[in-house]
Amino acid sequence: MKKQAFCKSYLLLFILVISAQSIFAQRPVGVPGNWTLNNDLTDEFRGSKIDTNKWDHDPADFGPWSWEPNNVNVNKGKLRLKIRHKNHTRAGKRLHFTSGMIRSRAEITYGYFEAKIKAAPKHPGVSSAFWSHSIDETPITINGKRIGYNEIDFPELTQRVNNVNVMDWNVIRSSDNNGRNGGNRVSVRQSTGDGITEPNFDPRARYHIYGCLWTPSKIEFYIDGKKVGKTHFNKYQKLPMRLVLSLGLREPFYKTNPNNGKRSAIATPKNPNGFPSTMLVDYVRTWQGTRAKTNNLASSDLNTNLNPKQEENTTNEEENTTSGDFFDLHLGPNLDDISAYPIPAKDELNIEAKGDHSVSIYNLSGAKIMSTEFKDSTVLNISELTSGIYIVNISNEGTTISKKIVVE
């Protein structure tokens, strides 16, 4: 009897531990607060197939490849999105790849979004992405601007040809209602993992947790529970959106028209090395509620001793960015949040950082162009700089952070 009672007690304790772990697992990583899980946009992928009540896995095609539902499956507790070589014709155009995507059937306005992802191994040529976008929403007007389409990418992985570590966050709006017809499309981009802005890791090597906090007042981006950036571009992000996980095709398997931004397939009749390739997702979770105020950054979160001679190895760091829209980098306890705007800059560059700082601007060859000291804020006259990309070093008490800027 004692043995039986012990076994029952042990079983009850085991159940309680598992329950506690399950409850803990349903909280945002590194973002405390009063959160309620939104089950319509949450999936642990523990079944044997995709939940088609939650997810559309056969969306309308766009881009120089096609989405096919046979590239989406759930196996051993993981969502698997596959991209493969397949010659086919769509709308009279010869295409060469198909891939997988799931998009939520439910819409949402504001929340915290989190997914645990291991990027597809193929590079270059594919991008594992976690993002949101609006579909056929009635356009609205904000500050005199027509808004018919919204999109937040949090993030897009491995899409840069020259550096597998680079990941991009994009915040996009358009005046038309699908965002792909050239209706005054405007976007702002922040990139990380390129040796200028940390973290610097290969997202294919293991799982990482990628998150985005979208509120009426700000949009913040997280990696493994650490806040790594935010944007003030949120004022035009008001339309309800669908949540998306996708594996998209990238260069060198298509080309982009520099005049209109449209992409077209490059003839690839034979299967290239590295295909098929599969993106893995352990879970996706969505919460709505209120974030608690906290400083969850450590000095090791971002590299603060960067080399201003770092060579430029990416393109289009900032795309079609409107004046006054910018990202902030979160720098840890030794440096307050720093704002640099507008990006691209033309005649003046505004720097805001609480306390005493020094700022220096370098070209990509490592030559110092200008430097000054300031308290809280300064305005740099950059009217004499030629168009291109520069490195801005901002220092405080022996700690330095570097940021790439674009000068028009």
VOFIMI-12411 format. One line per 3 residues: their letters; for each residue x, y, z of C-alpha. Coordinates in pm, 1 decimal. Last residue first. Example, Ala and Ser with C-alpha at 12.3 -4.5 7.8 and 13.67 -1.06 7.14 Angstrom:
REM VOFIMI-12411
SA = 1367.0/-106.0/714.0 | 1230.0/-450.0/780.0
//
This chain:
REM VOFIMI-12411
EVV = 2150.4/6066.8/-5021.0 | 2336.5/5952.8/-4711.0 | 2261.5/5602.9/-4578.9
IKK = 2354.0/5519.7/-4222.6 | 2527.7/5220.0/-4069.6 | 2541.5/5207.9/-3692.3
SIT = 2826.6/5154.9/-3448.4 | 2817.1/5139.7/-3068.7 | 3109.8/5235.2/-2849.2
TGE = 3179.3/5191.0/-2477.9 | 3463.5/5382.2/-2315.4 | 3245.8/5608.7/-2103.7
NSI = 2999.9/5686.2/-2386.0 | 3069.2/5647.4/-2755.8 | 2868.8/5683.3/-3077.7
NVI = 3029.8/5553.2/-3397.9 | 2846.3/5631.5/-3723.6 | 2950.4/5424.3/-4026.3
YIG = 2876.1/5557.4/-4374.3 | 2683.1/5438.5/-4681.5 | 2660.5/5642.7/-5000.3
STL = 2592.8/5986.5/-5143.0 | 2880.5/6232.3/-5105.6 | 2914.6/6418.0/-4777.2
ESI = 2917.5/6799.7/-4788.2 | 2558.0/6838.2/-4661.8 | 2640.2/6628.5/-4355.6
NLV = 2580.2/6896.8/-4092.2 | 2535.4/6700.0/-3770.5 | 2252.4/6786.3/-3530.8
TSD = 2315.7/6702.3/-3166.1 | 2135.2/6548.9/-2870.8 | 2161.3/6450.0/-2502.9
KFE = 2504.6/6610.3/-2445.9 | 2742.4/6637.1/-2738.9 | 3095.7/6571.9/-2859.0
TSM = 3210.5/6598.8/-3218.8 | 3357.1/6398.4/-3505.2 | 3394.3/6420.4/-3881.5
IKA = 3505.8/6217.4/-4184.3 | 3717.2/5950.7/-4014.3 | 3866.7/5714.7/-4273.6
GSL = 3775.1/5347.2/-4229.1 | 3742.2/5262.9/-4597.9 | 3364.7/5242.3/-4555.6
NYI = 3350.6/5610.0/-4461.9 | 3362.9/5707.6/-4097.7 | 3143.5/5938.5/-3886.9
SVS = 3229.4/6011.1/-3524.7 | 3007.7/6082.3/-3223.8 | 3099.1/6160.4/-2865.2
HDG = 2855.8/6123.4/-2579.1 | 2743.8/6288.8/-2256.0 | 2397.3/6192.2/-2134.8
KAE = 2076.4/6078.2/-2300.6 | 2115.2/5987.8/-2666.7 | 1965.7/6166.0/-2969.1
INL = 2150.8/6206.2/-3298.8 | 1997.9/6409.0/-3584.0 | 2167.1/6388.6/-3923.9
EDK = 2146.1/6691.3/-4153.9 | 2175.9/6758.6/-4527.0 | 2053.3/6431.2/-4679.4
API = 1983.5/6144.1/-4444.0 | 1830.8/5813.6/-4550.5 | 1733.8/5768.1/-4273.1
PYA = 1619.0/6072.5/-4077.5 | 1729.4/6012.6/-3808.7 | 1958.2/5851.8/-3552.2
SID = 1806.1/5753.5/-3217.7 | 2014.7/5605.0/-2940.1 | 1876.3/5412.8/-2646.4
DLN = 2093.0/5470.9/-2341.5 | 2447.4/5342.0/-2329.8 | 2611.7/5153.9/-2044.5
PGL = 2292.0/4963.9/-1958.0 | 2245.8/4793.0/-2296.3 | 2245.0/4924.5/-2652.4
HLD = 1897.5/4912.9/-2793.9 | 1906.3/5037.4/-3153.0 | 1635.7/5280.5/-3258.8
FFD = 1478.8/5264.7/-3604.3 | 1381.8/5561.8/-3816.0 | 1107.2/5753.6/-3994.6
GST = 1168.9/6129.9/-4013.3 | 1215.9/6147.9/-4388.6 | 1050.8/5860.7/-4571.0
TNE = 1250.1/5547.5/-4639.2 | 1241.2/5406.2/-4989.6 | 1475.9/5123.0/-4889.2
EEN = 1738.9/5130.6/-4616.8 | 2011.9/4866.7/-4614.1 | 1975.8/4838.3/-4990.7
TTN = 2284.9/4625.9/-5046.2 | 2505.1/4409.7/-4827.5 | 2876.9/4356.2/-4791.0
EEQ = 3001.9/4693.7/-4669.2 | 3346.5/4638.0/-4523.5 | 3399.6/4683.3/-4150.2
KPN = 3662.7/4957.1/-4113.4 | 3466.9/5115.8/-3826.4 | 3545.2/4805.8/-3617.1
LNT = 3282.6/4739.3/-3352.5 | 3328.6/4732.5/-2978.4 | 2971.4/4742.7/-2846.6
NLD = 2846.0/4409.3/-2978.1 | 2488.3/4377.1/-2866.3 | 2329.4/4163.7/-2595.0
SSA = 2652.2/4150.7/-2392.1 | 2571.9/4469.4/-2200.2 | 2248.1/4309.2/-2086.8
LNN = 1897.1/4409.8/-2184.4 | 1580.2/4310.9/-2001.5 | 1492.5/4658.9/-1877.9
TKA = 1133.0/4630.9/-1764.8 | 794.4/4796.4/-1804.5 | 528.5/4526.3/-1808.9
RTG = 374.7/4452.1/-2148.2 | -1.8/4474.3/-2171.8 | -248.6/4238.0/-2335.7
QWT = -269.3/4029.4/-2649.1 | -60.4/3723.6/-2710.5 | 41.3/3524.3/-3016.3
RVY = 236.5/3201.9/-3029.6 | 415.3/3013.0/-3309.6 | 584.8/2681.7/-3238.6
DVL = 875.7/2454.3/-3329.2 | 913.6/2592.9/-3681.0 | 1152.8/2427.7/-3929.6
MTS = 1245.7/2563.7/-4274.5 | 1327.1/2298.4/-4535.3 | 1547.7/2294.6/-4845.8
PFG = 1493.1/2099.2/-5168.3 | 1725.5/2206.0/-5312.3 | 2084.0/2265.5/-5201.1
NPN = 2253.1/2229.8/-5539.3 | 2044.3/2355.3/-5829.2 | 1768.1/2144.2/-5995.7
KPT = 1781.3/2202.0/-6369.4 | 1569.2/2443.9/-6577.1 | 1676.2/2756.0/-6386.2
AIA = 1577.0/3052.5/-6605.1 | 1580.2/3361.7/-6385.1 | 1235.6/3448.2/-6255.3
SRK = 1109.0/3805.2/-6245.7 | 1081.2/4056.6/-5963.8 | 918.5/4397.7/-5988.6
GNN = 1096.0/4687.7/-5817.2 | 974.4/4940.5/-6075.7 | 1292.6/5091.7/-6218.7
PNT = 1553.2/4862.5/-6063.1 | 1380.7/4550.8/-6207.9 | 1461.8/4272.8/-5963.7
KYF = 1614.3/3940.9/-6065.9 | 1523.6/3588.6/-5961.1 | 1712.5/3274.3/-5864.0
PER = 2023.4/3454.3/-5737.9 | 1847.0/3592.5/-5540.1 | 1555.2/3488.6/-5321.0
LGL = 1274.4/3232.4/-5300.9 | 1046.8/3242.0/-4998.6 | 988.7/3011.4/-4704.3
SLV = 682.3/3128.4/-4514.1 | 527.0/3182.0/-4173.4 | 245.4/3436.5/-4176.8
LRM = 10.3/3615.2/-3933.2 | -281.2/3805.2/-4085.3 | -318.9/4180.5/-4032.3
PLK = -574.2/4438.5/-3919.0 | -482.9/4788.7/-4047.0 | -322.4/5047.3/-3818.3
QYK = 46.7/5050.7/-3909.5 | 81.5/5414.1/-4022.9 | 193.8/5544.9/-3684.5
NFH = 424.3/5243.7/-3639.1 | 723.6/5390.7/-3822.6 | 866.8/5480.9/-3482.4
TKG = 1074.1/5165.5/-3493.5 | 1225.7/4936.1/-3234.6 | 1535.5/4724.7/-3197.2
VKK = 1716.9/4439.9/-3023.9 | 1490.7/4354.8/-2731.1 | 1615.6/4029.3/-2581.1
GDI = 1383.0/3731.7/-2533.9 | 1568.9/3504.5/-2776.1 | 1553.2/3774.8/-3044.8
YFE = 1311.9/4065.0/-3002.0 | 1171.5/4344.3/-3220.5 | 968.7/4643.9/-3105.0
IKS = 688.4/4833.3/-3282.4 | 559.6/5146.1/-3115.1 | 267.0/5364.6/-3005.0
PTW = -44.8/5175.9/-3119.2 | 124.4/4848.4/-3019.4 | 312.5/4576.8/-3209.0
LCG = 562.6/4371.4/-3007.0 | 761.9/4139.3/-3231.7 | 939.6/3814.9/-3150.2
YIH = 1197.3/3570.8/-3285.5 | 1301.8/3268.2/-3078.6 | 1610.4/3090.1/-3209.2
YRA = 1653.4/2730.5/-3323.1 | 1994.0/2609.0/-3433.9 | 2260.7/2648.4/-3703.7
RPD = 2040.7/2798.7/-3974.6 | 2010.2/3135.2/-3799.6 | 2388.8/3187.2/-3837.6
FNP = 2485.5/3431.1/-3566.3 | 2581.3/3797.6/-3527.0 | 2360.5/3973.0/-3275.5
ETI = 2460.0/4249.8/-3340.6 | 2460.1/4558.8/-3557.4 | 2766.9/4633.7/-3764.9
GDG = 2902.5/4280.3/-3803.4 | 2623.7/4186.2/-4045.2 | 2388.3/4021.7/-3795.5
TSQ = 2122.5/4290.4/-3803.5 | 1928.3/4488.2/-4061.0 | 1675.0/4766.2/-4010.5
RVS = 1436.8/4848.4/-4293.1 | 1181.8/5121.8/-4359.0 | 920.2/5088.6/-4629.5
VRN = 701.0/5298.0/-4856.3 | 482.1/5168.3/-5139.8 | 317.7/5454.2/-5326.5
GGN = 70.9/5218.4/-5495.7 | 323.3/5009.0/-5686.3 | 84.1/4721.3/-5739.7
RGN = 220.2/4489.3/-5472.8 | 90.3/4634.3/-5149.1 | -249.3/4465.7/-5166.8
NDS = -490.3/4745.3/-5087.4 | -318.8/5038.2/-5255.3 | -168.1/5328.1/-5058.4
SRI = 120.1/5115.8/-4937.3 | 284.0/5052.2/-4601.0 | 587.8/4858.0/-4491.7
VNW = 785.2/4787.4/-4174.4 | 1083.5/4562.6/-4242.8 | 1309.9/4370.5/-4008.1
DMV = 1606.0/4208.3/-4178.5 | 1846.2/3930.0/-4088.8 | 2211.8/3913.0/-4189.9
NVN = 2400.9/3604.5/-4075.8 | 2410.5/3437.6/-4419.9 | 2624.9/3716.5/-4562.1
NVR = 2685.2/3793.4/-4929.1 | 2353.6/3689.2/-5085.0 | 2130.3/3854.0/-4825.3
QTL = 1803.8/3664.7/-4772.4 | 1923.8/3456.6/-4478.3 | 1630.2/3547.4/-4249.6
EPF = 1329.4/3780.9/-4279.8 | 1221.9/3900.1/-3934.2 | 985.8/4016.1/-3789.1
DIE = 849.3/4146.4/-4119.3 | 564.0/4394.5/-4063.9 | 316.0/4469.0/-4343.8
NYG = 36.6/4720.6/-4398.6 | -180.3/4790.6/-4705.2 | -441.7/5048.5/-4801.3
IRK = -313.3/5354.1/-4617.6 | -394.1/5690.7/-4775.7 | -184.0/5968.0/-4621.2
GNI = -342.4/6291.3/-4493.5 | -222.6/6235.0/-4139.3 | -379.6/5887.1/-4148.3
TIP = -637.6/5796.1/-4413.8 | -791.3/5448.1/-4429.7 | -808.5/5188.4/-4706.4
TED = -1065.9/4908.9/-4669.1 | -865.9/4592.2/-4606.2 | -813.0/4340.6/-4884.6
ISH = -542.6/4147.3/-4698.8 | -312.5/4296.6/-4435.7 | 31.6/4162.5/-4358.1
SWF = 226.1/3980.4/-4088.2 | 572.2/3825.2/-4069.5 | 794.1/3529.0/-3987.4
ASS = 1031.6/3450.2/-4273.5 | 1277.5/3184.5/-4389.9 | 1449.6/3327.8/-4696.5
VGP = 1587.2/3129.7/-4989.9 | 1857.3/3161.3/-5257.0 | 2193.8/3195.8/-5092.2
HKP = 2206.9/2988.2/-4888.9 | 2008.3/2665.6/-4840.0 | 1991.0/2550.5/-4476.4
AAK = 1629.7/2658.2/-4402.7 | 1610.9/2870.4/-4089.0 | 1542.2/2715.6/-3747.9
IKA = 1246.5/2894.1/-3594.1 | 1077.7/2945.9/-3256.7 | 797.8/3194.0/-3317.1
EFY = 667.2/3490.7/-3117.9 | 406.9/3761.7/-3174.8 | 303.6/4022.0/-2918.7
GYT = -17.9/4208.2/-2989.3 | -174.4/4480.4/-3199.6 | -453.5/4447.2/-3461.5
IEA = -532.8/4087.1/-3546.0 | -689.1/3885.5/-3824.9 | -788.9/3519.7/-3818.4
RSR = -736.9/3288.5/-4116.0 | -368.3/3277.9/-4033.5 | -122.7/3231.1/-4317.7
IMG = 87.9/2922.3/-4384.4 | 353.8/2908.1/-4654.2 | 537.3/2644.6/-4853.6
STF = 744.0/2655.0/-5173.0 | 749.9/2602.7/-5546.9 | 1037.9/2673.4/-5784.0
HLR = 1110.4/2699.1/-6156.4 | 874.3/2944.5/-6321.7 | 781.4/2996.2/-6687.1
KGA = 526.4/3273.0/-6726.0 | 191.4/3235.5/-6906.0 | -13.6/3299.5/-6594.1
RTH = 176.4/3022.4/-6418.3 | 399.2/2769.4/-6593.4 | 596.6/2496.3/-6420.9
NKH = 950.4/2371.4/-6357.5 | 979.5/2238.9/-6003.0 | 1278.9/2297.2/-5777.3
RIK = 1187.4/2274.9/-5411.8 | 1108.4/2487.4/-5110.7 | 982.2/2309.7/-4799.0
LRL = 798.9/2441.1/-4493.7 | 805.1/2199.3/-4201.7 | 600.9/2272.1/-3890.1
KGK = 750.3/2070.0/-3607.6 | 608.1/1837.9/-3342.8 | 734.3/1517.5/-3502.0
NVN = 585.8/1604.4/-3842.7 | 361.0/1884.2/-3964.5 | 345.5/1950.1/-4337.1
VNN = 359.7/2228.2/-4593.8 | 523.0/2189.3/-4937.4 | 223.7/1984.1/-5057.8
PEW = 15.4/2300.5/-5011.5 | 181.1/2475.6/-5307.6 | 298.3/2838.5/-5319.3
SWP = 444.8/2940.1/-5653.8 | 765.7/3118.1/-5761.3 | 843.3/3455.1/-5925.8
GFD = 629.2/3650.6/-5676.5 | 266.9/3600.8/-5579.7 | 43.2/3295.4/-5561.5
APD = -290.8/3291.3/-5380.7 | -266.8/3100.4/-5053.5 | -269.9/2720.1/-5015.3
HDW = -166.4/2665.2/-4652.8 | -447.9/2874.8/-4502.4 | -413.8/2829.5/-4128.7
KNT = -644.7/2814.6/-3829.1 | -920.2/2581.1/-3949.2 | -661.4/2418.5/-4175.5
DIK = -478.8/2279.3/-3873.5 | -169.3/2134.7/-4041.8 | -116.6/1762.7/-4004.6
SGR = -4.2/1498.8/-3754.7 | -70.5/1704.4/-3443.5 | 176.6/1874.3/-3208.8
FED = 226.3/2186.7/-3417.7 | 235.6/2410.4/-3106.0 | 3.6/2660.7/-3273.9
TLD = -111.7/3010.8/-3183.4 | -298.3/3264.4/-3397.0 | -654.5/3156.4/-3315.1
NNL = -540.0/3065.4/-2963.8 | -471.9/3426.3/-2866.2 | -285.8/3387.5/-2535.6
TWN = -369.5/3654.9/-2279.3 | -85.6/3867.2/-2145.6 | -43.2/4083.8/-1835.5
GPV = 326.7/4153.8/-1851.6 | 672.2/4006.3/-1889.2 | 854.8/4012.6/-2224.7
GVP = 1165.3/3791.6/-2201.9 | 1004.1/3487.6/-2362.7 | 630.4/3543.2/-2391.5
RQA = 433.2/3318.1/-2157.4 | 279.9/2988.1/-2261.5 | 589.1/2789.2/-2172.3
FIS = 537.8/2875.9/-1805.7 | 192.4/2719.7/-1812.3 | 326.0/2405.6/-1981.6
QAS = 615.0/2381.6/-1736.7 | 372.0/2414.2/-1447.5 | 150.9/2144.2/-1596.6
IVL = 450.7/1912.9/-1642.0 | 554.8/1972.0/-1282.6 | 200.5/1915.7/-1154.7
IFL = 166.6/1594.2/-1355.3 | 498.6/1465.0/-1219.4 | 392.9/1549.9/-863.7
LLY = 66.0/1359.5/-912.7 | 255.4/1058.7/-1054.2 | 498.3/1065.9/-760.7
SKC = 209.6/1082.2/-515.3 | 35.6/790.7/-687.8 | 357.2/589.0/-691.2
FAQ = 415.6/661.1/-322.9 | 59.7/555.4/-239.5 | 113.5/227.0/-426.8
KKM = 443.8/164.7/-249.9 | 283.0/239.2/85.4 | 0.0/0.0/0.0
//
